[in-house]
Amino acid sequence: MTPPLRGTIIKTPDSSSGLLVVDGQQKSFTLEGVWKSPVAPAINMAVNVEFDHAGFIAGLTAIDPQQAAREK
């Protein structure tokens, strides 16, 4: 696993995959096996994105909105 990067959700998953922007690239994601937060994903939500060695998303964790605001 590589260290997590910051990303922003731009489409929540429904009948199709969700989308997020991380490191200037759009990546699709599903909730199953990847979403690791007790809150549901939301558009414009900041997340930590973990990738596996093959470059696929291995985990998504929501970032506390107050923490994200302090970091901007």
NORCORMO-V808634 format. One record per residue. RES is the residue in three letters. OMEGA is omega in degrees with one decimal (none if undefined). NEAR is the number of other C-alpha atoms within 12 Angstrom. Layout:
# NORCORMO-V808634
res-><RES/RES>
omega-><OMEGA/OMEGA>
near-><NEAR/NEAR>
This chain:
# NORCORMO-V808634
res-><MET/THR/PRO/PRO/LEU/ARG/GLY/THR/ILE/ILE/LYS/THR/PRO/ASP/SER/SER/SER/GLY/LEU/LEU/VAL/VAL/ASP/GLY/GLN/GLN/LYS/SER/PHE/THR/LEU/GLU/GLY/VAL/TRP/LYS/SER/PRO/VAL/ALA/PRO/ALA/ILE/ASN/MET/ALA/VAL/ASN/VAL/GLU/PHE/ASP/HIS/ALA/GLY/PHE/ILE/ALA/GLY/LEU/THR/ALA/ILE/ASP/PRO/GLN/GLN/ALA/ALA/ARG/GLU/LYS>
omega-><176.4/177.3/-178.7/173.8/175.5/176.3/177.8/179.1/177.5/174.3/178.2/179.9/173.7/175.2/174.6/-178.4/172.2/177.6/172.4/176.2/177.4/179.3/177.3/-179.3/174.3/177.1/175.5/178.9/172.0/-179.2/-172.2/177.5/-175.1/-175.2/-173.2/-179.1/178.8/178.4/179.8/176.4/-179.6/177.9/-178.4/177.4/174.7/-178.2/166.4/-177.4/176.8/178.2/172.7/-176.3/179.6/178.7/177.4/179.5/-179.3/-179.5/176.0/179.0/179.1/175.8/178.1/-177.2/178.9/177.7/179.7/-179.8/179.0/-176.8/-178.3/none>
near-><15/16/15/22/26/26/33/34/33/24/23/24/23/16/10/12/19/27/29/33/26/25/14/11/15/18/27/27/34/26/26/16/13/26/26/22/22/12/16/19/30/24/19/19/31/30/36/31/36/27/23/16/11/10/15/18/36/28/29/40/30/32/30/17/17/12/13/18/11/9/11/8>
